[in-house]
Amino acid sequence: MKPAIAVVEVHGTYKVHTEFHANPAARKTIILVNGSLSTTASFAQTVKYLGTRFNVVLFDQPYAGASRAHNRNDRLISKEDEAAILLELIEHYGAQYLMAFSWGGIASMLALAKRPATLEKAVFASFSPILNEAMLDYLSRALVCLSEEDCDQVGHLVNDTIGKYLPSLFKRYNHKHISRLSAHEYRQMNAHIHQVLRMEAHCRLDCLGNIDMPLLFINGEHDEYTSPADARLFAPHLANCQFATVRNAGHFIDVEHKGAWLQTQNTLLDFLQSSAGSNRFTRAHGLQPAMAI
């Protein structure tokens, strides 16, 4: 079934392309948040399993994908702006769950700190609270490519670093997509990198105390950019969080191979469908909740 397409106006400023994948039997709705330079297409594999249990909402940022044509894009958008857009979409669709990928986690954390009324649980994939040495190197190299306006090299850089474990078909698609972005999208990426580098960490740790819902962090075993060990640094700052590692996977966990797709699917569905306060998820995955200290 094709998704219902809508353009949602946010705060009278932005027009956001959304896709609503309806499941007539579903009682809950999950909204997915893209990573940097991504569009709704990046969640094609994820929708396949989440859509069997939930209604799924996808969206493009105002400067990207199908939203771009609806906006003037005469100004750059901050992570705080993206958080405000996300909060509006959560309310608009009455979403109970959220899943953010990679850099989408920054705006998502800022949004969760505002305690949106309908949201019950959130998942963060390939995300950590720090910029480690590998990530800093990747970002510095990206800034060089962007300053030289070398679109082709940006595509190669992504595939050679965070995308190193992607199948060749996905690498070709990735390069085609990234190397053909608009000048404004590259400026937006440049601004995002500089904003993140100015932060004390990859995420605003000072806002985490406001988040009291159950969170799951899921990272690839071989992801050196947002590693499972780095993700666990969230534990002292959050009251209710759990961690899972996808074996034999890198940064793009559920699109790298079928085994990783199945692991990610099972872990997410178990977490989202477990009742609040239940130990079923942690028992099934051999995990313990990480409590704040």
Secondary structure, 3 states (H helix, E strand, C coil): CCCEEEEEEECCCEEEEEEEECCCCCCCEEEEECCCCCCHHHHHHHHHHHCCCCEEEEECCCCCHHHHHHCCCCCCCCHHHHHHHHHHHHHHHCCCEEEEECCHHHHHHHHHCCCCCCCCEEEEECCCCCCCHHHHHHHHHHHHHHHCCCHHHHHHHHHHCCCCCCCHHHHHHHHHHHCCCCHHHHHHHHHHHHHHHHCCCCCCHHHHHHCCCCEEEEEECCCCCCCHHHHHHHHHHCCCEEEEEECCCCCCHHHHCHHHHHHHHHHHHHHHHCCCCCCHHHHHCCCCCECCC
